[in-house]
Amino acid sequence: MAQDDEADVAATDSAVEVSTSPERSPGTAVVASDAFVNPGLPPRHQRVTDLDPEKERTAARRVSGFFVLSIIGTIFAIAAYIIFPIEPGAANGESVRRNTMFLGIGLSLALLGIGLGAVYWAKTLMSNEEIPENRHHGHGAAENRAAAVEIFRVSNEESGFGRRTLIRRTLIGALAVSPLPAVVMLRDLAPANADPVKMLSHTLWKEGTRLTHDPSGTPIKASDVTLGSVFHVIPAGLGDAEHKLEEKAKAAVLLMRLKPEDLHEQEDRKDWSYQGIVAYSKICTHVGCPVALYEQQSHHLLCPCHQSQFDVTNHCEVIFGPAKRPLPQLPITVDAEGYLVAQSDFHEPVGPSFWERS
């Protein structure tokens, strides 16, 4: 035992000696190799735009030309969308192909012009001097904030954004008009002579409309809805609607059955449910995603897009997430044959909250 202890002490002393040796790394006890000689930064490459002021002005005009091309492409896309509309029922989809081709050409020019202009600007006019930036601990000290401001100032000087007015104005113009095709096309999702807000304020639900299974359209009896179950519901007659998908997007409903004593109903809504069966809009009031996840034990509805949660026991009030108002409730009852029917349409607009803003 004494010999073993002496051997351990000797090994420890040896390890200490190795780790503290100036020729070895104290962390790994490995002999350090020769240090790498810092070669420094390569000499700055002088571009023709750095040496010739006329070449510099030519490059600036080319950058602006790309941005102007982007503006032209944006205007062309809007014009093409209007001049070559999609005609319903056109033979062989010729109008769709024509509209898609010219719209794609315009949008490609709009985006390509901004991209080419930005790249050419950086390659020919912005500073190309390489500088080292050592890592350091960032914090909110005053000197760091001042350094950040200085970086922005230097970047502005090096890029020339502040003094190259032609480039700046054409870039701002290209960026300003680039969203216009989206505005035109999004507005055109609704009929030209109709008010989108008014259209979204009403659905196919009305007094006496039967609740049916989605997508089969089979009517639902109150006796079919068991405790803890959830049904995806559409209004009867949806298949005969002129715009089936649009109407379904507004009228989709979730149907659930709870114990009547678990519901905390307001006095003016006590007759909106039937023996613990409640129906709520399936369209999230945040950005319109389908609220399709039902937690049976907690009686919570979950939107999978942004995790808004709604409490079914308390008129689907928001208990978590970005949604700002409860899911609209569909008043229901049963008809003479025991089938679930709507008492009326929703009493408020379905979907994202911005539709009810004045």
N, C-alpha and C positions, 0 to 999 in steps of 0.2 A: 504494500500500500504506500509506503514512504517513497519507493522508487517511482511509482506511478505519479504521485504528487509532484516529485521533482521533475519528472518528464513534462507534466502539464505546465508547470511554472516556466520551464525552459522554452516550451512551445509558445507560451504567451509572450515571454520576453522577445522571442524571435519575431513574432507577429508585430509587436509594438515597434521593434527596430525597423522592420520592413516598411510599416505604414508611415513612420516618421522620417524615412530616408528622403533626402531632398531629390533623389533621382527617381522616385517612384510616386505614383498617384496615391494620395491618402485614401481615396475612395475605393480603388480597385486593386491596389498593390501591383499594378502593371507598369513596367518601365515605359515612361512617356517617350514618344517618337519626337524627332526634330520638329520644332514648331513650323507651321506653314507660313511662308513669307507672303505678306499682303502685297499683291501686285499693284494695288491702287486702281483707280478708275481709268478706262481707256480714254484717249483724247476725244474731245467732242467732234462729231462729224458735221462739217459745214455743208448745209444744203444750198441749192441755187437761190432759194428764197431768202436765205440769210446773207447772201453776198450781193444779190442784184435787187434793188428796190422795185424795178419794173416787173421782175418775176414775182416778187411778193404781191404786188397789186394784181397781177394776172391770176395768181392763186386765190386771192380773196374774191375776185370776180367769179371764178369757177365755183367756189364754195357757195356763194350767193346764188349762182345759177342752179345748183342742185336743189337749194331750198325753194327757189321759184318753180322748178320742175315739180317739187312736191305739192306746192299750192295748185298748180295746173292739174296734177293728177287727182287731187281732192275734188276740184270743181268738175272734172271730167267724170268722176265716179258718181257724183250727185246727178249730173245731167244724163248719164247713161241709165241710171236707175229710173229716171222719169221718162226718157225717150223710148226705152226698150222695156216696157212693163211685162210682167208675167201674166199671160192671158189664160184664164181657167179653161181647161178643156182643149187647149191647142194641140193639134196633131203632132204626135211623136215628141212632144216636149220641146219644140223648136224655140218657143219664147223663153223657156227656162234656160236653155243653153245660151241663147243670145244675151239674155240679161246677165247671166253668170259670167260670161266671157268679158263683156265690156266693163262690168262692175269690177271684176278681178283685175283688169288692166289698169283701171283708174286707181284702185286701192294699192296695187303693187307700185305704181309710179309715186304715189303719195308717201308710202313708207320707205321705198328705196331712195327717194330723193333726200329725205332726212338722214338716212343711214350713210349714204355716200358723202353727203356734205359734211357730216360730223367726222367721219374717218379722214377725209381729205384735209379738213381743217387741222386735225390733230397731226397728220403726217407732214404737212407742208408749212404751217404757220405757227403752231404752238411750240413752246420751248422743248427741245429734245435733249437737254443736258441731264445726264444721270447724276443723281445725288444719293448718298447713303442716308438711311433713316434708322438709327439705332433704336432697339426696343427699350421701353422705359415704362415704369408704373404710371398709369393714368389716374388722375384724381382731379377734383374740382378746384384746385388752387387758382388764385387770381393770375399767376404767371402763365399757367397752362391755358386759361381762357384767352389771355392776351396773345399767346402763341397761336392759338387756333384762328383768331381774327387775322393775324399776320399771314397765316397760311392762305386764307381766302384772298387776302389782298395781293399776295405774290402770285397766286394762281390766276387771279383776274388779269394781272399785268402780263404774265407769261402767255396766257391764252389770247389776250387781246380782245376779250369780250367787251370790256368797257370802252375801248377806243375804236374798235372796228364797227362803226355804226351800221354799215351796209350789211355785214354778216349778221349782226345782232338783230336788225329789223327783219331781215328775210327769214331767219330762224324762228323768231317769235311769230311771224306771220304764218309760216308752215305749221308750227305746232298749234296755233290758234284755230286754223281751219281744218286740221286733220280729224277732229271728232265729228265734223258736220255730217259726213255720210252715215255715221251711226245714229245721229239724231233723226235724220230723215227716215232711215229704215225702221227705227224703233217706233216712230210715230205712225208709220205706215202699217204697223201690225194691226191697228184698229181701222175700221172703215173710215174713209176720208170724211164723210158727212155725219159721223157719229161722235158723241162725247165719250171718251174712254172711261171717265169717272162714273158717268151715268150707267154705262154698260156693266161696269164691275160692281155696281151697287145692287144689282138684282140677279138672281139665278133662276134656274128652272123650277125650284121648289115653290109650291103654292098649296093652298088648302086642298086636302084630299089626295095629294100626290103620294103614291106608295113608295116606301123604302125598299130597294131591291139590292140583291148581291152584285158586287162589282167583280167580274165583268159580265156575268151570265144574265143579269136582269131578272132573276127569280125573286118574287115578292117574299118578304120576311114577316113571319108571324111572331107575335110577342112571345109565344110559347117556345119558339126556336132559340131565343136568346137566353143562354144560361149564365149563371153567376161567373164572373171572371172572364167571360168570352169577349171578343172584340170582332166586329164585322166592318168590312170596307163596303161602303154603301154609295149607290148612285140613285138618282130619281128615276122612276118609271117613265118610259118614253124617251129616254136619252138617245137611244139608237135612231129615233126618227128626227132628231134635231138637225137643223141645217148645218150648224157648225158643231159637230159632236165633241171634238177634242176641246174646243174653247169652252163649251158649256160644262163639260166634265171638270175642267180645271177650276171652275168656280163652285160647282155644286158638290164636289166630293166630300163625303161625311164619314166619320167614325162613330160606330154604335157600340155601346157598352152597357152591361148590366151590373149594378152594385146592389148591396142590401139597402133598402130605402132608408134605414136609420143611419147609414154612412153618408148620406147626402146632406149637405148644409145649404139648403135652397133659400133664396130670397122669397119674400112673401108674394111678390108679383110674378115669380117664375115657378111657383110650386106645381102649376099644371102643365109646365113645359116637358116634364118627364112622365113616364108611365111605369108604375110599379118598380122603380129603381132603374129603368132603362133610360139612358140619356144619349143624345146625338149632338156632336160638335163638328164644326168645320175641320176638315183635314188640312187646310192650308194655313201654314204658320203665319202669324201676324208680324213676323220680323221681315223676311224677304220672300215669303211665299213657298218655302220648301214643304214637302209632304210630311206632316206629323203622323208617323205610322208606327211608332214604338210604344207599346202599352205595358206598364209594369203592374202586374195583377195585384201584388201584395200592397204596394204603396198607393195604387190608383193614380199614378202619374203618367202623363203623356210626354214623350221626349221627341224633340225635333233632332234628327241625326246631323243636320247641316251645321248648326251653331250651338247645339246643346241647350236650347231653351226648354224649360220644363213647365208643365201645366198641371194643376191639381184638379182632377176630375170631380172630387167630392165638393169642391167649392167653386162651381161654375168655371172651371178651367182657368183660374187666375194664374198669373205668372209667378212662379216661385224661384226660378233661376234662369239666367241667360239674358240675351239682349232683347228679346221680345218685350214690347211695352204695354200690350193690352191682352186680355183673355181671348181665347178662341171663341168666335161667335157660336151661340147655341141655336140649334134648330128645334123649334117647338114641335113635339110629336104627340100622337095619341093612337088609338086603334079604330078601325072601321067595324062595320057590322059583322064582317067575316073573321075578325081577329087579326087582320094584317096591320102592321105599323104604317101610319100615314103622317104626313106633315100637317101641322095646323096652319102654317103660313110659310112665307119665305123667311130668311134670316132678317132680324130686326136691325142689322148693322152691316156695313160692307165687309166682305171676307177678304183675307189676304193681308198684305203689308199695310202698316198703319198709315203710310203717307196718303193713301187713297181717301181717308176720311178727313184730311186736313182741308180747311177752307182756304 
